[in-house]
Amino acid sequence: MSNSATTIEIEIAVPDPTIMENLIAELSLIGFEGFEELEDRLKAYAPEENISFSDIDFILNQYALTYSKSIIEKQNWNALWESNFEPVQVGNFVSIRAGFHPPATGVKHEIIITPKMSFGTGHHGTTYSVMQLMEDIDFQGKSVFDFGTGTGILAILAEKLGAVEILAVDNDPWCIENASENSSINHCNYIDIQLLDTANVEKQYDIVIANINKNIILDNLAFLGKAVKSGGSILLSGLLVMDESDILTACKTLGWTHQLTLEKGGWIALRLKN
């Protein structure tokens, strides 16, 4: 979820690659939602209104690092991501590509996206790990609630896996527009995309997915608990390794059973059962 149609890009010179993971983790805690790791640089992206430059300075001063910043207006986003975006493949399970890439071969499912100003392309460890968890869940004929849908990538995958009722929500109108476009590109018929600020929904779902961040998940945990059917599956991500204990402690109060944690690049995705 993001709250602005204007994105901040900062580019940091990182001569020591061993600190890259910690740097990404710390920047994510102050509002950065997208990252591009280069050989000796890191690019980080965030909605403009989420960012405090004093927080950035505080983090980077610890590492004696400098950065440059730029504003990316929404009309410039396509050119930016097209120049950087490479297809992503999760084993032989799913491939994510742009429309200008050639079709993937040797995968069960393929998703085509145009991310625009929305985050969630499969490159980030959280989205990648959630897709890995989805591979082992039976979506056939199931209902799904995707809280914080972003580009809509996880809702689209849910339909490709056989889900017949999907509610995908986000608090950013730009994400709603982008998720709707991506749903159409992938010929989806069962995804209902809505603008919502919380996970407070009226219905219950077989599978609940929340790939956002620790604070938003904790703030909405009671709503998520009401949204999942008895015996249903819950996938939580947008979380750092250090968040796992707090999240699992909170989930125990809802009676959820922890089944599996996947980790990629310092980020984790959790699978739980109601």
ABEGO torsion letter per residue (X at the ends): XBABABBBBBBBBBABAAAAAAAAAAAAAAGBABBBBBAABBBBBBBAAABBAAAAAAAAAAAGBBBBBBBBBAAAAAAAAAAABBBBBBEAABBBBBAABBBBBGBABBBBBBAEABBGAGABAAAAAAAAAAAABBABGBBBBBBGAEAGAAAAAAAAAGBABBBBBBABAAAAAAAAAAAAAAGBAABBBBBBABABBABBBABBBBBBBAAAAAAAAAAAAAABBBGBBBBBBGBBAAAAAAAAAAAAAAGBBBABBBBBGGBBBBBBBX
